[in-house]
Each structure stands twice: as C-alpha cells, then as structure tokens.
Amino acid sequence: MRISVDQDVCIGAGQCALTAPQVFTQDDDGLSEVLPGREDGHGSALAREAARACPVSAITVAES
C-alpha cells in the first residue's frame, strides 16, 4: 500500500490524524501529512479508514 496526501486539496480537518495517528500528522499550517517512513501505512488497518474519513478526499491509498 502507498499513502499520500494532496496538500492542495487538504483543508486541515484532522480526521486522518485522529483516526490513524501512527500514520498521519498535521504540519505547522494544520494541513495533514504522512509521517516520515509511514508512506506504506505502517501495517495500520486504520490508514484506509482515515482516507475514507477525509471530508475532501485529499488522501490516496494505492495498492503497491
């Protein structure tokens, strides 16, 4: 799995960081980003749920 956040679309709602804090965080501007080294989801079943929870669909989860 490969996870990415489109920061041009992200509105900083933070649902991803709340749902899967071991994969996502928010930068100084409040926009979501994938934690370094966690682009593969770090084995978290919640990574896909975090993508679904994003109100603007800024998160992409692609199968490797």
N, C-alpha and C positions, 0 to 999 in steps of 0.2 A: 504494500500500500504506500502511496505517496500523498502527502497532505500539503496544501498550500493555501495561503490567504491572499486574496486580491485586495490590497490596501486602497486601491482606487474606488472600490465598492464598499468596503467596511465602514460602518458608522460608529463603531466602538460600543456596541450594546453589551459586550462582555459575556454573552451566553456561552461562548465556547470555553472561555477561561473558567467559568463557573462549573460547566459540565465536565470538562477534562483538563483540570489544572496541571496535570503532569505532561500535557502536550502543548497547551496554549498559554499565552500570557498577553498582557497589553503593554504597548510601548508608552513612552512619556506623553504622547499625544492622545492616549486612550485607545488607539487602534490595535486590533488583535494581530498577533503574530505567532508563528510556531516556534517553540523553544528550540534553541540550537541543539542539533543532534536528534531531534524528535520528529523529523520530517517523515519518518516511516510509521508514525503513530505509537511507537514505543510499546507495542503489544496491547495498547489500550482499546478495549471494546467500546469505550465511550467516545472515541475520536469520531466515528461515524454519527453518533448521536449529537455531538457538538456541531457537526456540519448541518445536520437537519434542524438544529435549534437556531441557527443563524437567521435572523429576520430578513436579511438582504441577500442570502445565498452567496456570501463572499468566500466561503470555504469550499475547496475542491478536494475530494478524496478519490484518487485514481488507483486502480489496481496495477501493480508493477508487472 
